[in-house]
Amino acid sequence: MPCCRSAIFALRPISLALLLALQGAALSPVLAQEPSTQAYDLPAAPLAATLNWISRDAGLVLSVDSALVGSRQAAPVRGRLSPEQALNAALAGSGLELVRTAAGSYTLRQLPASLGAEVTLAPVTVTAGAQQESAWGPVKGYLARRSASATKTDTAIIETPQSITVVTKDFADAIGATRLRDAMGYTPGVNISPYGSDSRYDWVFIRGFDAYSPGYYLDGLQLRNAGTWGVWRTENQALERIEILRGPSSVLYGQNIPGGMVNAVSKRPTAEGLREIQVQLGQDQRRQVAGDFSGALDEEGKLLYRFTGVLRDGELPAGGMQDDRVFLAPSLSWKLSSQTTLDLNAQYLRDQAGSYTTGAPYAGTLTANPNGRVSASRFFGDAEFNRFDHEQWLLGYRLEHRLDDTWSFRQVARYGELDTDYEAMNASSRFIVVNPGKPSDPANFRRVRRNAFGAFEQASVFNLDNQLQADFATGNWRHTLLGGLDYQRSRFDVRTYSGDSGTTIDLYDGSVGGSFLRPGPAMDASIHLVQSGFYLQDQIKFDEHWVATLGGRYDRARMETDDRLGKSFSSQSDEAFSGRAGLVYLAANGLAPYLSYSESFVPNTTVDAATGKPHDPETGRQYELGLRYQPIGHQDSYSLALFDLKRQNMVTYDSDTYLPRQYGEIQVRGLELEASFRPVERLNVALSWTYTPKAEVTRSANPAEVGKQANPVSRHQGSLWTDYRWSSGLRAGLGLRYVGTNRGTGEEAPVKVPAYTLVDAMLGYGFGSWDLALNLRNLTDKEYLAQCGYGTCNFGDARSANLTVTYRW
């Protein structure tokens, strides 16, 4: 390829919009002037439209022959530029150059034919303050234009043929998200409270399926868990963005659930100096200090550093149990040469806390109880016994090398270990009958037994992902070809116990009776998981209108289980192929309809009674039809997605023999709407709506399950966040989160679980180097049921209030 190819590809669009039709017209001249620089963020578009917009906005005289412009495409224009620099940026790769006349006006002329479109235009200088978005970098504001989670390449979201939401750090801070799941509360298709208020885990459901197992992702590598209780944790202070890819994603990541995946993107070192100290005071005795520091370690800026740290002292919502954290995250970025960069990163996290959950029987929560409603603030565990102590560390690197103008290589690797020490007591679903002669006696509906559970788990995980990328053209087809080979190895050592604790509790006055007896062991095993996969993906742009994404992957997965309790050893190996195809049409006005198909797989651990071998892997498949709209010249984005998702080859249990059979299927169909826009200057609006008319078991070895929901999925769910920022530095925001009714897990709830609406609020003020923010989530302290199933209901999060003071210098 010519040497200038890299220059052309370096100017890839933030949001590429290819034309439907271009009506050439002479551009109206206006009085020329010499303006200063300004911020531009224009996606690729018809050249005539982009040139017209820049010249008209800047008051430049630009005379252009429409025949010369024709149907040429403008490159994206990003950064703080002068109008002349912006025009030159738009012309990159067009075969045209900007000429300034003696009178001070501008025109265009054809470059020499020998050079054609493969030219390097005059360099465009971006001022140091300008910040161009990348798929792995920070986003100013609430709207991200690029992501790598769906493709593992730096891709404009409007070119991605699958639903994806990027929660930026600015938005997470605005809504007061202190945990990973909180940040996803305004995302369509995501239920952030499927098991109610829970201090232990960041459970979420995506499109009706649990997304927490086999694990979230951090910087594109999986934080693998074995579906047990040792689960990796994240810290919001260390994250630049949180990306939610909805639908199957095995083609790039291997075994995964069909609903979607969550990829948290870490902060990276910056060349510009960054010094920030933050103090947070909040409800439940929350006292937290955080620091974020970054900059260059040498004069040439080849060695950059970043350090993020958090110290927290707090309590959980009930029982006076501690909620303390230490988090440290140093990282280095070393520019070894103009073609090679090595990033080193590490994390250490230590939590010392109690364990807080809110389950209580149906009677008194969902249905009537002669003693009245059980209080959502009542704690049913034991503050002296419940604990969730967790320690983990991670060490990794990212190596990127540009081989030439076409080829580049990336290698990302990480190793980590965790140790979880967890014990808790919780209320059971059955009341203790004290007056059998009178079943309606209120005394029979007060006291329940408490179950005890403990898990002691150690885990280690190693991830390696090798990626070879080629950017090239064949005729008028431009390719981003990605080939990869990844590898995961995880070990889990798990010991648990579970059963009746021997104690009881009164749900209304909290009195405890009985003597504690630790139940016998339930599990004592070592689990070893290995996965390796080869994947190939091609993103093809052609005819200045279309973007096609094609991908395939072959995986091998192996699991070995040493059951020390049952004195047995088992192993299973699985192989699977996953595919994906998508097509996007990019119109001149910013509209981008798309169609896609994607697949997933997850190995089965259940043994087939007939063969004595594990069942074949579960699979998932999804058809999605969507439409995105990013109006040119505006920081707005709108999206709509229709999807048909199936989880297939599930193991279900025969209703007569109770033996497992691989004869199960769940189908989810829905519509998701999402918008982020600014109707007037300084007013931000983010809204979403999810409509799920079908989320049910369509096949099962147990006919009683067919036609019912396996997981509780509400037909309607929506959110709205809006905030306004005055020029004085004052800002205020208000949010609404609505979740509709459902019938609980397996639709076994005796009545519908009520819908609820939560109100969030924010008030902030920035002046000089200081910033103050007050965030209140569930402002009205509404008591609501977030989940019901297996005889109990769980209350959702109570009101939280946090005051954050930040100083930057």
PyMOL commands that set and color helices and strands:
alter all, ss='L'
color gray80, all
select helices_A, chain A and resi 5-10+47-58+66-69+83-90+157-159+169-174+180-183+236-238+250-253+442-445+703-705+745-747
alter helices_A, ss='H'
color red, helices_A
select strands_A, chain A and resi 38-42+45-46+62-63+73-74+77-81+96-100+106-110+146-147+155-156+164-168+190-191+205-206+209-210+217-218+221-222+239-246+260-266+274-282+286-296+303-313+323-335+340-353+359-361+387-402+407-431+447-474+477-506+512-514+521-542+546-563+568-585+591-602+618-629+637-648+651-653+660-662+665-677+683-699+716-725+730-739+756-767+770-777+785-789+792-795+800-808
alter strands_A, ss='S'
color yellow, strands_A
deselect
rebuild
show_as cartoon
